[in-house]
Amino acid sequence: MSILNREGFDKKLGGMAKRLERLKVYQSLTFEQYLEDEDRQAMVERYLEVVIQAAIDVNKMLIKQIGNTSLEGMNNTDIFHQVGQMGCIAPDLAAQLALSAGFRNVLAHVYDDILPEVTYRALKLAVDQYGQYVQQVQAYLNTIDKNPE
C-alpha cells in the first residue's frame, strides 16, 4: 500500500464537516420557508454540491491510494460503490450516497432546471448520510494509521 496522504483526506473531510454544520441550520425549515428565500436556496444548493463533490474526491483518493485501482471506466456512482466494496464505508451507505452522484451533476450543470422539491429532500438526507460518511471514512483511515501494512 502506498503512503496515505492523510493531510489531503483531513482537508477534504474537514471541509465537508464544516459545510454539513452549515446545512444543519436549514434542515429545520419547512418547504414553504425554504421556498421563501432564493438566496437561501442557492446557498443550500452550493453547499450540497461541494459536499457531494468532496466525497467523490475522497472516494477517488481512497481508490487510488488504498485500493491501488485505476479509476478508468468508473463514473461517480461506481466510485461510491467501490469504496463500499473496499470496506471504507458501509455498503448500504455507499448505495445511498451513490444516488447523490447524479444530483451533484444537476447542481453543477443544470442551474435553472433544479427542482426545489428535490433539493429540499436532498438537504433532509444529506446532513445525516454525509455525516455518517465523514465518520466512517475517518474511522477507516484511523485503523489504517494504527495498522499500516
FIBA-725150 format. One record per residue: x, y, z of N, C-alpha, C, O in turn. Coordinates in steps of 0.1 Angstrom, whole numbers, padded with zeros to 4 digits, always signed. Each point is the difference from the previous one (the first is absolute). Example, Ala and Ser with C-alpha at 12.3 -4.5 7.8 and 13.67 -1.06 7.14 Angstrom:
// FIBA-725150
+0132-0057+0078-0009+0012+0000+0009+0012+0000+0010+0000+0007 -0014+0011-0014+0009+0011+0000-0008+0011+0008+0005+0011+0001 
END
This chain:
// FIBA-725150
+0009-0012+0000-0009+0012+0000+0009+0012+0000+0010+0001+0006 -0014+0009-0013+0007+0013-0001-0002+0008+0013-0010-0003+0008 +0019+0012-0005-0002+0008+0012-0012+0009-0002-0002+0007-0011 -0006-0006+0021-0012+0008-0001+0003+0015+0000+0009+0004+0008 -0016+0003-0016+0000+0015+0001-0010+0004+0010-0011+0005-0004 +0014-0007+0017-0010+0003+0010-0004+0014+0001-0012+0004+0002 +0021+0005-0005-0003+0015+0000-0011+0003-0011-0009+0008+0003 +0010-0014-0014-0010+0002-0011-0014-0005+0005-0010+0006-0003 +0010-0018+0009-0012-0006+0005-0006+0009+0010-0012+0004+0000 +0020+0000+0010-0005+0009+0011-0005+0013-0005-0010+0005+0006 +0016+0001-0016-0005+0013-0005-0013-0002-0006-0009+0008+0002 +0007-0018-0011-0013-0003-0006-0011-0003+0010-0011+0006-0001 +0014-0015+0010-0010-0004+0010-0003+0011+0010-0012+0002+0003 +0022+0006+0000-0003+0012+0009-0009+0010-0007-0009+0006+0006 +0012-0004-0019-0009+0009-0008-0014-0005-0001-0010+0008+0001 +0009-0021-0003-0014-0006+0000-0007+0002+0013-0012+0004+0000 +0019-0006+0011-0006+0001+0013-0005+0014+0003-0010+0003+0005 +0018+0007-0009-0003+0014+0002-0013+0004-0008-0008+0006+0005 +0008-0011-0018-0012+0003-0008-0013-0007+0005-0011+0005-0001 +0013-0017+0006-0011-0008+0006-0006+0008+0012-0012+0000+0002 +0021+0005+0006-0005+0008+0011-0008+0012-0004-0010+0004+0006 +0015+0003-0017-0008+0011-0006-0014-0005-0005-0010+0007+0002 +0010-0018-0008-0012-0005-0005-0010-0004+0010-0012+0000-0002 +0017-0004+0014-0009-0004+0011-0010+0011+0004-0012-0003+0003 +0016+0015-0005-0008+0012+0003-0013-0001-0008-0011+0005+0005 +0012-0009-0017-0011+0000-0010-0009-0012+0001-0011+0000-0006 +0015-0010+0013-0008-0013+0001-0013+0003+0007-0010-0008-0003 +0009+0017+0012-0012+0002+0008-0010+0008-0008-0012+0002+0005 +0015+0004-0017-0009+0008-0007-0011-0009-0006+0002-0011-0004 -0014+0016+0003-0010-0006-0007+0003+0003-0015+0008+0008-0004 -0015-0016-0005+0002+0002-0014-0004+0014-0004+0006+0007-0009 -0017-0002+0015-0005+0014-0003+0011+0010+0004+0002+0010-0008 +0004-0012+0019+0010+0009+0005+0012+0000-0009+0007+0010-0003 -0003-0022-0002+0011-0002-0009-0002+0008-0013+0009+0006-0005 -0022-0007+0000-0003+0007-0012+0000+0015+0001+0001+0007-0010 -0003-0002+0022-0001+0015+0002+0012+0008-0004-0001+0012-0003 +0013-0018+0003+0012+0007-0002+0009-0006-0011+0005-0011+0003 -0004+0017-0014+0008-0006-0011+0015+0000+0003+0007-0009-0004 -0002+0019+0012+0014-0001+0004+0002-0012+0009+0011-0006-0001 -0020+0003+0010+0001-0012+0009+0001-0012-0009+0008-0009+0003 -0017+0008-0013+0000-0012-0009+0013-0001-0007+0005-0011-0001 +0000+0022-0004+0013-0001-0007+0011-0004+0010+0009-0008-0005 -0009+0013+0017+0010-0004+0010+0000-0015+0003+0010-0007+0000 -0022+0002+0002-0002-0015+0002+0005-0008-0012+0006-0010+0002 -0010+0014-0014+0004-0007-0012+0015+0000-0001+0006-0011-0002 +0001+0022+0005+0014+0001-0001+0007-0009+0010+0009-0007-0003 -0014+0008+0016+0006-0009+0010-0002-0014-0003+0010-0008+0002 -0021+0004-0007-0003-0014-0004+0010-0004-0011+0006-0011+0000 -0005+0019-0010+0009-0003-0011+0015-0002+0005+0006-0010-0004 -0002+0019+0013+0014-0001+0005+0002-0013+0008+0010-0006-0001 -0020+0003+0010+0001-0012+0008+0001-0012-0008+0008-0009+0002 -0017+0008-0012+0000-0012-0008+0013-0001-0008+0006-0011-0001 -0002+0022-0005+0013+0000-0007+0012-0004+0008+0009-0007-0004 -0009+0012+0017+0011-0003+0009+0000-0015+0003+0011-0006+0000 -0023+0000+0001+0000-0015+0003+0005-0007-0012+0007-0010+0001 -0011+0014-0013+0005-0006-0012+0015+0001-0001+0007-0010-0003 -0001+0021+0007+0014+0002+0000+0007-0009+0010+0010-0007-0003 -0016+0006+0015+0005-0009+0010-0001-0015-0005+0010-0007+0002 -0021+0004-0008-0001-0014-0005+0011-0003-0010+0006-0011+0000 -0003+0020-0009+0010-0002-0010+0014-0002+0007+0008-0008-0004 -0006+0016+0014+0013-0001+0008+0001-0014+0006+0010-0006+0000 -0021+0002+0006-0001-0013+0007+0003-0011-0010+0008-0009+0002 -0014+0010-0014+0001-0011-0010+0015+0000-0005+0006-0011-0002 -0001+0022-0001+0014+0001-0005+0010-0004+0011+0009-0008-0003 -0010+0014+0015+0010-0002+0010-0001-0013+0008+0010-0006+0003 -0022+0001-0001-0002-0012+0008-0003-0012-0009+0006-0010+0002 -0015+0013-0011-0004-0011-0009+0010-0003-0011+0000-0010-0006 +0009+0020+0004+0010+0000-0010-0007-0005-0014+0006-0008-0007 -0017+0014+0004-0008-0003-0011-0002+0012-0009+0000+0011+0004 +0000-0014-0017-0003+0010-0010-0014+0005+0001-0009-0008+0002 +0007+0020-0005-0014+0006+0000-0006-0001-0015-0011+0004-0002 +0019-0009-0007-0004+0000-0014-0013-0008-0001-0001-0011+0005 -0008+0017-0012-0013-0007-0003-0010+0001+0011-0011-0004-0001 +0015+0011+0013-0009+0001+0011-0007+0014-0001+0007+0010-0002 -0020-0010+0004-0007+0013+0002-0001+0003+0015+0004-0008+0008 -0009+0019-0005-0001+0004+0015-0009-0010+0008+0003-0002+0012 -0013-0003-0018-0008-0010+0007+0008-0012+0003-0001-0006+0011 +0008+0001-0021+0009-0012+0002+0010+0002+0011+0003-0009+0008 +0002+0022-0007+0010+0003+0009-0005-0002+0015+0007-0004+0008 -0020+0009-0006-0005-0002+0013-0002-0015+0003+0004-0005+0011 -0008-0003-0020-0002-0014+0002+0014-0007+0003+0001-0009+0008 +0009+0014-0015+0013-0006+0002+0006+0002+0014+0005-0009+0006 -0007+0021-0001+0005+0002+0014-0008-0008+0010+0005-0004+0011 -0018+0001-0014-0008-0009+0008+0006-0014+0000+0001-0007+0010 +0002+0002-0022+0006-0013-0002+0013-0001+0007+0004-0011+0004 +0004+0022-0004+0013+0000+0006-0001+0000+0015+0010-0003+0007 -0021+0005-0001-0002+0001+0014+0003+0013+0006+0001+0001+0013 +0001+0009-0021+0003+0014+0006-0013+0006+0006+0001+0007+0010 -0012-0010-0015-0013+0004+0005-0009-0013-0001+0002-0009-0008 -0013+0010+0015-0010-0011+0000-0006-0001-0014-0003+0010-0006 +0002-0022+0000-0006-0002-0013-0014+0007-0002-0003+0005-0010 -0005-0006+0021-0014+0006-0001+0001+0015-0001-0008+0006-0007 +0017+0000+0014+0002+0014+0000+0006+0004-0014-0004+0010-0006 +0013-0018+0001+0005+0002-0014-0011+0000-0010+0000+0009-0009 -0009-0018+0010-0011-0001-0009-0009+0013+0001-0005+0005-0011 +0002-0001+0023-0008+0012+0002+0007+0013-0006-0006+0008-0007 +0019-0007+0009+0007+0012-0004+0003-0001-0015+0001+0011-0007 -0001-0023+0001+0002-0001-0015-0011+0008-0007+0002+0005-0011 -0014-0005+0017-0011+0007-0006+0002+0015-0001-0005+0006-0009 +0013-0001+0018+0003+0015+0000+0010+0004-0011+0001+0012-0003 +0006-0022-0002+0010+0004-0010-0006+0007-0013+0005+0009-0005 -0016-0015+0001-0007+0007-0011-0006+0013+0003+0000+0009-0008 -0004-0008+0021-0006+0013+0004+0011+0011+0000-0003+0012-0002 +0015-0016+0006+0011+0010-0001+0002+0006-0014+0003+0011-0002 -0005-0020-0008+0001+0005-0014-0011+0010-0003+0002+0009-0007 -0014-0012+0012-0011+0009-0002+0003+0014+0006-0001+0010-0006 +0006-0011+0019+0003+0013+0007+0011+0007-0008+0000+0013+0000 +0010-0020-0005+0011+0007-0006-0002+0005-0014+0006+0009-0005 -0016-0016-0002-0001+0003-0015-0014+0005-0004-0001+0005-0011 -0009-0008+0018-0014+0002-0005-0005+0014+0005-0009+0005-0007 +0014+0001+0017-0003+0013+0005-0015+0003+0000-0007-0001+0011 +0001+0006-0022-0014+0005+0000-0011-0011+0001-0011+0003+0002 +0015-0015-0003-0010-0011+0000+0001-0008+0013-0006-0011+0000 +0012+0016+0010+0001-0007+0013-0014+0001+0006-0005+0011+0002 +0000-0022+0002-0013+0000+0007+0002+0002+0015+0007-0008+0006 -0014+0018-0001+0002+0002+0015-0004-0011+0008+0005-0003+0011 -0015-0005-0015-0005-0012+0007+0011-0010+0002+0002-0006+0010 +0006+0004-0021+0010-0010+0000+0012+0005+0009+0005-0008+0008 -0002+0021-0009+0011+0005+0009-0004+0000+0014+0008-0004+0009 -0020+0007-0006-0005-0001+0014+0000-0014+0006+0005-0002+0011 -0009-0008-0019+0001-0014+0004+0015-0004+0002+0003-0006+0010 +0005+0011-0019+0015-0003+0001+0006+0006+0013+0008-0006+0007 -0012+0018-0004+0004+0007+0012-0003-0009+0013+0008-0001+0009 -0021-0004-0009-0004-0007+0011+0008-0013+0002+0002-0004+0012 +0003-0002-0023+0008-0012+0001+0015+0002+0002+0006-0007+0007 -0001+0017-0014+0014+0002-0001+0007+0002+0013+0011-0006+0002 -0016+0014+0007+0007+0002+0013+0002-0013+0007+0011-0002+0006 -0021-0006-0005+0002-0013+0007+0009-0010-0008+0009-0005+0006 -0012+0003-0019+0007-0009-0007+0015+0004-0002+0009-0009+0001 -0007+0021-0005+0014+0005-0002+0007+0001+0014+0013-0001+0000 -0020+0004+0010+0006+0000+0014+0005-0014+0003+0011-0002+0005 -0019-0008-0008+0005-0014+0002+0012-0003-0009+0009-0007+0004 -0010+0012-0016+0011-0002-0010+0014+0005+0006+0010-0007+0001 -0011+0019+0004+0012+0006+0006+0005-0008+0012+0012-0003+0001 -0021-0001+0008+0004-0008+0011+0006-0014-0004+0010-0004+0006 -0016-0002-0015+0004-0013-0005+0014+0000-0007+0008-0008+0003 -0006+0018-0011+0013+0001-0007+0011+0004+0010+0010-0006-0001 -0013+0015+0010+0010+0003+0010+0003-0012+0009+0012-0002+0003 -0022-0006+0001+0003-0012+0008+0008-0010-0008+0010-0006+0005 -0013+0005-0018+0008-0009-0009+0014+0004-0001+0010-0008+0001 -0008+0021-0003+0014+0005-0001+0008-0001+0013+0012-0003-0001 -0019+0004+0012+0006-0001+0013+0005-0015+0002+0010-0002+0006 -0018-0008-0011+0004-0014+0001+0013-0002-0008+0008-0008+0003 -0008+0014-0015+0012-0001-0009+0012+0006+0007+0011-0005+0000 -0013+0017+0006+0012+0006+0007+0005-0008+0011+0012-0001+0002 -0021-0006+0005+0004-0009+0011+0006-0013-0004+0008-0006+0007 -0012+0001-0019+0004-0013-0005+0006+0001-0014-0006-0006-0009 +0016+0014+0006+0006+0001-0013+0005-0014-0005+0006-0007+0008 -0007+0004-0021+0005-0013-0005+0014+0002-0004+0006-0010-0005 
END
